[in-house]
Every structure is written in structure tokens, then in C-alpha cells.
Amino acid sequence: MEVITIISQVLLYVCFSLLAGSFLLLLVPNNYRPDLRISKGFMSASVITVPIVSFIPILDITRLLAPRLGFVDSLKMVLTTYTVGTAWNFTLLASVLLLLLMLVARRSEQGVFAFLGIGLTLGLILTVAWSSHAGAVDPVRGIISDFIHLTASSIWVGVILVVGWNSVNHHNWLKFLRWFSMVAISCLVITAISGLMLMSIMVDDYPNSWRVSYGQGLLIKHVFLLPLIFYAFVNGALVKSLILRNSHFNPIPWVRLEGLILLVIFAITAVFSQKSPPYGNYMSNEAVSPLFRLFHDEMIDASSTIAFAGNLNTVFFLVLSISLLGLMGWSFFKKTPIIISFFFSSLCVLSVYMMLMVSVVVR
């Protein structure tokens, strides 16, 4: 069931992104973006998917209660008394309204349709933030920070995915970069700030959280931000420079690569969000992450803490990380297939992760 839940969370994040990106791009004048092929069927499928995949956690709770209360009574209880169930009722309502909007909207009303669509999409994101782990720990700060985090990341990822996979051409790319670069930078900053707010709610001590699976997921997610920021810079400043020199340069493959890394980050987020957040006096030797155990097999308890001590292995992985970062840049200028650049990116992430883990000392 955990695998199904993880897949459902990834699909939920992707659907939010596709909807937010599509509606935002529909508001942008045609001469400020490439020509796009965004069908109502594509958007409707995303809307229909949202209440289906967000129902999985409800089904999981119902399954646990069913042996004692019966499936039907358990489902009624979850939908009417649990926060996750109440939030899902509003998710279903907002999804139905958004689907009806898509059915009745006319092509001549595209601006109004997109504006209302963004509003309802934000409503869907709010219902998910309402039922989040952070919302359960701190109802005010948790819901607000999770809503802002999901919204900013959905807008950024959504535009990247829609432009990367639904563009007919790369016309007006420089005009597109002028406004989207500011949007992407704003979303990155907002995502970072809201992410720090979420960490302050869910994690007592970030380095010490690396000992458990939730903290390991956070660390890997954060390390993946390095290649993401690199390709965001590539798709902004470097692509602009190349297009000015060569108008036939096609930037879309590199946008797809940035989108692929964002999808990997979504997947990592879905995996570690299923683990127990490391707040409070949570640590025991049995709770230590198998990944952390690969590097440290000492006895660990609540009194154990993490410190850092550089060594030759640290230097080796630091040099390797910088070299792989250089190979990522080389692959761009040599116009290699994006799978090669993604391979270098993954190796760079692994090298940075290894550098941090071999520098850790348990006391």
C-alpha cells in the first residue's frame, strides 16, 4: 500500500503543476510564449486524477479501521470526522467545479476561464495543505507554509512541464524568458522560505534528522536542488546568450531536462513524506535509516548527536562533485543527448551526498 500511496502523491503533485502551469500560460499573450498545444481533454484528465489519487490516504486509513468497524462505517467515519476526510470532501467539490468550468467555457472566454481555473486550482492545493502532516502538527503555520510551498513549486514546475512537452515550436523564446525568469526566481525563493518554515515545524534539528529515513529524504531532495539550480541558470542566462547568437538553437530539450529533475524531486518528496517526521524525542537504534547505517554502524540513541569532521574522503568527493558539475556544463555546450547530462547530474548528486555522509561523525 505504501508504494501505491507514493505513486499517488507523485501524480497529485504533477496534476497540480500541469493545471497551474496550463492556466498561467493561457493568461499570457501568444507573443510572449511559444506556440502551445493545450487541450481541454489533457486538463480535464488532470482534474479527474486529483480526487482519485488524493483518496488513497483515506482508503489506507479506512483499511486499518475496517477489521474493527467494517469498511462502510469506517469510510463514513474517515470522511466525516477525520481532517483528511473533510479536506477530501472539499477536494472533490473543487474538482467538480473545475471540471464543469472546463465543459462550459468557450474559446472566446479563454482569459476568464484561465483566471477562474487558477483560483480553483489554488483551492485544490489548499485542501491538500489542510490535510498535510505539517497542518496536523501546527494548524496555522503548517497549512499556510505547505500551501505556499505547493503553490510556488506547482507554478514553477507546471510552466516547465507544459512548455517542455506541449510546445509546438520555440518561437518568442526570448520574450518568454523575460517574464518566466522572474517567475522562476520568485518561485525558487518562495519555495525555499516556505520549505524552511516547514522544516522548523517538522524537524527539530536538520543534521541530526539525517539519522532517520525522513531526514535522509530531505537531504537527498536538497542535494538535487544543486543540478536544478544549475539547469535553471542554463535555461535562463546561457540559453538567452546562445539564442542571441543563433536563432535556430532549440532550448526545449534542456527545459525537459529541468522538468525531469523536478519530477525526481517530486518523487523523493512523495517517498520521505510517508515516513515519520523526526520531531520530539524520536531516536532509537532501531529507527536509524538503512542509508545512514551504510556509513555509520555505531549504537545510536536519543543522546547521540551529529557533528562534522573533514577528512581525505571529504576532499575526494568534493573534487569529484566539482568535476561532475564541469561535465554537466560540458554536456550542454557540446549539445550531447540530455540523458547524458542527466547521468552526470545524478552522479554529481551522489557525490555531494557521499561527501556529506563521510564527513558526519556520531557522538
C-alpha positions as CSV (number, residue, x, y, z in Angstrom):
1,M,0.0,0.0,0.0
2,E,2.9,2.3,0.7
3,V,4.1,2.1,-2.9
4,I,0.6,3.0,-4.2
5,T,0.5,5.9,-1.8
6,I,3.9,7.2,-3.1
7,I,2.8,6.9,-6.7
8,S,-0.5,8.7,-5.9
9,Q,1.4,11.6,-4.2
10,V,3.7,12.0,-7.3
11,L,0.7,12.0,-9.6
12,L,-1.0,14.6,-7.3
13,Y,2.0,16.9,-7.5
14,V,2.2,16.5,-11.2
15,C,-1.5,17.2,-11.7
16,F,-1.3,20.4,-9.6
17,S,1.7,21.5,-11.7
18,L,0.1,20.8,-15.0
19,L,-3.1,22.7,-14.0
20,A,-1.3,25.7,-12.6
21,G,1.2,25.9,-15.5
22,S,-1.5,25.5,-18.1
23,F,-3.8,28.2,-16.7
24,L,-1.0,30.6,-16.2
25,L,0.3,30.1,-19.7
26,L,-3.2,30.6,-21.1
27,L,-3.3,34.1,-19.4
28,V,0.0,35.0,-21.2
29,P,-0.4,36.7,-24.6
30,N,0.6,34.5,-27.5
31,N,3.6,36.7,-28.5
32,Y,5.1,36.2,-25.1
33,R,5.4,32.4,-25.2
34,P,6.0,29.7,-27.7
35,D,3.0,28.2,-29.5
36,L,1.4,25.6,-27.3
37,R,-1.0,22.7,-27.8
38,I,-3.0,22.5,-24.5
39,S,-6.2,20.5,-25.0
40,K,-9.2,20.6,-22.6
41,G,-9.0,16.8,-22.6
42,F,-5.5,16.9,-21.2
43,M,-6.5,19.4,-18.5
44,S,-9.7,17.5,-17.7
45,A,-7.7,14.3,-17.1
46,S,-5.5,16.2,-14.6
47,V,-8.6,17.4,-12.8
48,I,-10.2,14.0,-12.6
49,T,-7.0,12.5,-11.4
50,V,-6.7,14.8,-8.4
51,P,-9.6,13.5,-6.2
52,I,-8.8,9.9,-7.2
53,V,-5.2,10.0,-6.1
54,S,-5.9,12.2,-3.0
55,F,-8.4,9.5,-1.9
56,I,-5.6,6.9,-1.5
57,P,-4.7,8.1,2.1
58,I,-8.4,7.9,3.1
59,L,-8.6,4.4,1.7
60,D,-5.4,3.5,3.7
61,I,-6.9,4.7,7.0
62,T,-10.2,3.0,6.2
63,R,-8.4,-0.2,5.6
64,L,-6.8,-0.1,9.0
65,L,-10.2,0.6,10.7
66,A,-12.3,-1.8,8.7
67,P,-11.5,-5.0,10.7
68,R,-13.0,-3.4,13.8
69,L,-15.8,-1.3,12.4
70,G,-16.5,-2.6,8.9
71,F,-15.5,-1.0,5.7
72,V,-18.6,1.2,5.1
73,D,-18.8,2.5,8.6
74,S,-15.0,3.1,8.7
75,L,-15.2,5.1,5.4
76,K,-18.1,7.2,6.8
77,M,-16.1,7.9,9.9
78,V,-13.0,8.9,8.0
79,L,-14.9,11.2,5.6
80,T,-16.9,12.9,8.3
81,T,-14.7,13.1,11.4
82,Y,-11.0,12.9,10.2
83,T,-9.3,16.0,8.9
84,V,-8.0,14.2,5.8
85,G,-11.6,13.1,5.0
86,T,-13.1,16.5,5.5
87,A,-10.4,18.1,3.3
88,W,-11.0,15.5,0.6
89,N,-14.7,16.4,0.5
90,F,-13.7,19.9,-0.4
91,T,-11.1,18.5,-2.9
92,L,-13.9,16.6,-4.6
93,L,-16.2,19.7,-4.7
94,A,-13.4,21.9,-6.1
95,S,-12.6,19.3,-8.7
96,V,-16.2,19.0,-9.9
97,L,-16.5,22.8,-10.2
98,L,-13.3,23.0,-12.2
99,L,-14.4,20.2,-14.4
100,L,-17.7,21.9,-15.0
101,L,-15.9,25.1,-15.8
102,M,-13.9,23.3,-18.5
103,L,-17.0,21.9,-20.0
104,V,-18.9,25.2,-20.3
105,A,-16.0,27.6,-21.1
106,R,-15.8,28.8,-24.7
107,R,-12.7,29.6,-26.6
108,S,-13.6,33.3,-26.8
109,E,-13.6,33.3,-22.9
110,Q,-10.1,32.0,-22.5
111,G,-9.0,34.8,-20.2
112,V,-11.9,34.4,-17.8
113,F,-11.6,30.6,-18.0
114,A,-7.9,30.7,-17.1
115,F,-8.4,33.2,-14.2
116,L,-11.2,31.1,-12.6
117,G,-9.1,27.9,-13.3
118,I,-6.2,29.3,-11.4
119,G,-8.5,30.2,-8.5
120,L,-10.0,26.7,-8.3
121,T,-6.5,25.1,-8.6
122,L,-5.3,27.1,-5.7
123,G,-8.4,25.9,-3.8
124,L,-7.4,22.3,-4.6
125,I,-3.9,22.9,-3.3
126,L,-5.3,24.4,-0.1
127,T,-7.4,21.3,0.6
128,V,-4.3,19.2,0.3
129,A,-2.3,21.5,2.6
130,W,-5.1,21.4,5.1
131,S,-4.7,17.6,5.5
132,S,-0.9,17.6,5.5
133,H,1.5,16.4,8.2
134,A,2.6,20.0,8.8
135,G,-1.1,21.1,9.2
136,A,-1.6,18.3,11.8
137,V,1.4,19.5,13.8
138,D,0.8,23.2,13.6
139,P,-2.7,24.0,12.1
140,V,-1.9,27.7,11.2
141,R,1.8,27.8,10.3
142,G,1.7,24.3,8.9
143,I,-1.2,24.8,6.5
144,I,0.0,28.3,5.3
145,S,3.6,27.2,4.7
146,D,2.6,24.0,3.0
147,F,0.1,25.8,0.8
148,I,2.7,28.4,-0.2
149,H,5.3,25.7,-0.8
150,L,3.0,23.7,-3.0
151,T,1.7,26.7,-4.9
152,A,5.1,28.1,-5.7
153,S,6.6,24.8,-6.8
154,S,3.5,23.9,-8.8
155,I,3.7,27.2,-10.8
156,W,7.4,26.8,-11.5
157,V,7.2,23.1,-12.4
158,G,4.0,23.5,-14.3
159,V,5.3,26.1,-16.7
160,I,8.4,24.0,-17.2
161,L,6.5,20.8,-18.0
162,V,3.8,22.4,-20.2
163,V,6.3,24.4,-22.2
164,G,8.7,21.4,-22.4
165,W,6.2,18.9,-23.6
166,N,3.3,20.9,-25.2
167,S,5.3,23.5,-27.2
168,V,4.8,23.3,-31.0
169,N,8.0,25.4,-31.5
170,H,10.3,27.7,-29.7
171,H,9.1,31.0,-31.2
172,N,9.2,34.1,-28.9
173,W,11.6,32.3,-26.6
174,L,13.5,35.5,-25.6
175,K,10.2,37.2,-24.7
176,F,9.1,34.1,-22.8
177,L,12.4,34.1,-20.8
178,R,12.0,37.8,-19.9
179,W,8.9,37.1,-17.7
180,F,9.4,33.5,-16.8
181,S,12.9,34.1,-15.4
182,M,11.4,36.4,-12.9
183,V,8.6,34.0,-12.1
184,A,11.1,31.1,-11.7
185,I,13.4,33.1,-9.4
186,S,10.4,34.3,-7.3
187,C,9.1,30.7,-7.0
188,L,12.5,29.4,-6.0
189,V,12.8,32.0,-3.3
190,I,9.3,31.5,-2.0
191,T,9.7,27.7,-2.1
192,A,13.0,27.9,-0.2
193,I,11.5,30.2,2.5
194,S,8.3,28.1,2.9
195,G,10.4,25.0,2.9
196,L,12.4,26.4,5.9
197,M,9.1,27.2,7.6
198,L,8.0,23.6,7.1
199,M,11.3,22.2,8.4
200,S,11.0,24.4,11.5
201,I,7.7,22.7,12.1
202,M,8.6,19.1,11.2
203,V,12.3,18.8,12.1
204,D,13.8,19.8,15.4
205,D,17.4,19.6,14.2
206,Y,18.2,19.2,10.5
207,P,21.6,17.5,10.6
208,N,20.5,15.1,13.4
209,S,17.4,14.2,11.3
210,W,19.7,12.6,8.8
211,R,19.8,9.6,11.1
212,V,16.2,8.6,10.2
213,S,14.6,8.0,6.8
214,Y,12.6,11.2,6.8
215,G,15.8,13.2,7.2
216,Q,17.6,11.2,4.6
217,G,14.8,12.0,2.1
218,L,15.1,15.7,3.0
219,L,18.8,15.6,2.5
220,I,18.6,13.9,-0.9
221,K,15.9,16.3,-2.0
222,H,18.0,19.3,-1.1
223,V,21.1,17.9,-2.8
224,F,19.1,17.5,-6.0
225,L,18.5,21.3,-5.8
226,L,22.1,21.8,-7.0
227,P,21.6,20.4,-10.5
228,L,18.2,22.0,-10.6
229,I,19.6,25.5,-9.9
230,F,22.4,24.8,-12.5
231,Y,19.9,23.9,-15.2
232,A,17.7,26.8,-14.2
233,F,20.7,29.1,-14.8
234,V,21.4,27.3,-18.1
235,N,17.8,27.7,-19.3
236,G,17.9,31.4,-18.4
237,A,21.2,33.2,-18.9
238,L,23.1,30.7,-21.1
239,V,20.2,29.9,-23.4
240,K,19.4,33.5,-23.9
241,S,23.0,34.1,-24.9
242,L,23.0,31.2,-27.4
243,I,19.7,32.3,-29.0
244,L,21.0,35.8,-29.5
245,R,24.0,34.3,-31.4
246,N,22.0,31.5,-33.1
247,S,18.2,32.0,-33.6
248,H,17.9,28.3,-34.7
249,F,19.1,27.0,-31.3
250,N,16.4,24.8,-29.8
251,P,16.2,25.2,-26.0
252,I,13.3,22.8,-25.4
253,P,15.4,19.6,-24.7
254,W,17.1,21.5,-21.8
255,V,13.7,22.6,-20.5
256,R,12.7,19.0,-20.5
257,L,15.8,18.1,-18.5
258,E,15.0,20.7,-15.9
259,G,11.5,19.3,-15.8
260,L,12.9,15.7,-15.3
261,I,14.9,16.8,-12.3
262,L,11.9,18.5,-10.8
263,L,9.9,15.3,-11.3
264,V,12.7,13.4,-9.5
265,I,12.4,15.9,-6.6
266,F,8.6,15.3,-6.6
267,A,9.2,11.5,-6.3
268,I,11.7,12.0,-3.4
269,T,9.2,14.2,-1.6
270,A,6.5,11.6,-2.0
271,V,8.7,8.9,-0.6
272,F,10.0,10.6,2.5
273,S,6.6,12.2,3.2
274,Q,5.4,8.7,4.0
275,K,8.0,8.4,6.8
276,S,7.6,9.6,10.4
277,P,8.8,13.2,10.8
278,P,11.7,13.4,13.2
279,Y,10.4,15.8,15.9
280,G,10.5,15.3,19.6
281,N,12.5,12.6,21.4
282,Y,12.2,10.1,18.5
283,M,15.6,8.5,18.2
284,S,16.3,4.8,18.9
285,N,18.8,2.4,17.5
286,E,16.0,0.6,15.6
287,A,14.8,3.9,14.0
288,V,18.1,4.6,12.2
289,S,17.8,4.8,8.4
290,P,19.3,1.9,6.5
291,L,21.1,4.5,4.3
292,F,22.7,6.1,7.4
293,R,23.7,2.6,8.5
294,L,25.8,2.2,5.4
295,F,28.1,4.8,6.7
296,H,27.8,4.6,10.5
297,D,27.1,1.3,12.4
298,E,27.6,2.7,15.9
299,M,24.9,2.3,18.6
300,I,22.6,5.4,18.3
301,D,20.1,6.6,20.8
302,A,18.3,9.8,21.8
303,S,21.5,11.2,23.3
304,S,23.5,10.8,20.1
305,T,24.3,13.8,18.0
306,I,25.8,14.5,14.6
307,A,29.0,16.6,14.1
308,F,31.1,17.2,11.0
309,A,34.8,16.4,10.6
310,G,36.6,16.8,7.2
311,N,38.9,14.1,6.0
312,L,40.6,12.8,2.8
313,N,37.3,11.2,1.7
314,T,35.6,14.6,2.0
315,V,38.2,16.2,-0.2
316,F,38.0,13.4,-2.8
317,F,34.2,13.7,-3.1
318,L,34.4,17.5,-3.2
319,V,36.8,17.4,-6.1
320,L,34.6,14.7,-7.8
321,S,31.5,16.8,-7.3
322,I,33.1,19.9,-8.9
323,S,34.4,17.7,-11.8
324,L,30.9,16.3,-12.5
325,L,29.5,19.8,-12.3
326,G,32.0,20.8,-15.0
327,L,30.9,17.8,-17.1
328,M,27.3,18.9,-16.8
329,G,28.4,22.2,-18.3
330,W,30.5,20.5,-21.0
331,S,27.5,18.3,-22.0
332,F,25.4,21.5,-22.5
333,F,27.9,23.3,-24.7
334,K,28.6,20.1,-26.7
335,K,24.9,19.6,-27.2
336,T,25.0,15.9,-26.0
337,P,21.7,14.0,-25.5
338,I,20.0,15.1,-22.4
339,I,20.2,11.6,-20.9
340,I,24.0,12.0,-20.7
341,S,23.6,15.3,-18.9
342,F,21.0,13.8,-16.5
343,F,23.5,10.9,-15.9
344,F,26.2,13.4,-14.9
345,S,23.7,15.3,-12.7
346,S,22.8,12.1,-10.9
347,L,26.4,11.3,-10.3
348,C,27.0,14.8,-9.0
349,V,24.1,14.4,-6.6
350,L,25.5,11.1,-5.4
351,S,29.0,12.5,-5.0
352,V,27.7,15.5,-2.9
353,Y,25.6,13.1,-0.8
354,M,28.6,10.9,-0.2
355,M,30.8,13.9,0.7
356,L,28.3,14.9,3.4
357,M,27.8,11.4,4.8
358,V,31.5,10.6,5.1
359,S,32.0,13.9,6.9
360,V,29.5,13.0,9.5
361,V,30.6,12.0,13.0
362,V,28.2,10.4,15.5
363,R,28.9,11.5,19.1
